[in-house]
Amino acid sequence: MQRVCFLLKVRSGMVAEYRERHKDVWADMLAALSEAGWRNYSLFLREDGLLVGYLETDDFEAARAAMDATEVNARWQAEMADFFEELDGQAPDAAMRPLAEVFHLA
């Protein structure tokens, strides 16, 4: 199992709306994530817009590719793209860069 942690930056004026959007994530998006192998997926958001994501999966690249193949993910990424800084034209999920794990207490 891989533990994956990543950072993104939500635009400062959009933090409240980003929180609201995640109170009711689409049911088909939740199903797609589960079917693609994303488990224990959490997002943590600091007031300044720093977003920390964490998930567990058997194979992160395969799980990301499985999501890329879904129509619901394309819709969700299009809805979320304006929330983030520094995407350089990428969808938010494509801009996720996993952090290197340096310690883990099991």
Rosetta blueprint (number, residue, H / E / L):
1 M L
2 Q E
3 R E
4 V E
5 C E
6 F E
7 L E
8 L E
9 K E
10 V E
11 R L
12 S H
13 G H
14 M H
15 V H
16 A H
17 E H
18 Y H
19 R H
20 E H
21 R H
22 H H
23 K H
24 D H
25 V L
26 W L
27 A H
28 D H
29 M H
30 L H
31 A H
32 A H
33 L H
34 S H
35 E H
36 A L
37 G L
38 W L
39 R E
40 N E
41 Y E
42 S E
43 L E
44 F E
45 L E
46 R L
47 E L
48 D L
49 G L
50 L E
51 L E
52 V E
53 G E
54 Y E
55 L E
56 E E
57 T E
58 D L
59 D L
60 F H
61 E H
62 A H
63 A H
64 R H
65 A H
66 A H
67 M H
68 D H
69 A L
70 T L
71 E H
72 V H
73 N H
74 A H
75 R H
76 W H
77 Q H
78 A H
79 E H
80 M H
81 A H
82 D H
83 F H
84 F E
85 E L
86 E L
87 L L
88 D L
89 G L
90 Q L
91 A L
92 P L
93 D L
94 A L
95 A L
96 M L
97 R L
98 P E
99 L L
100 A L
101 E L
102 V L
103 F L
104 H L
105 L L
106 A L
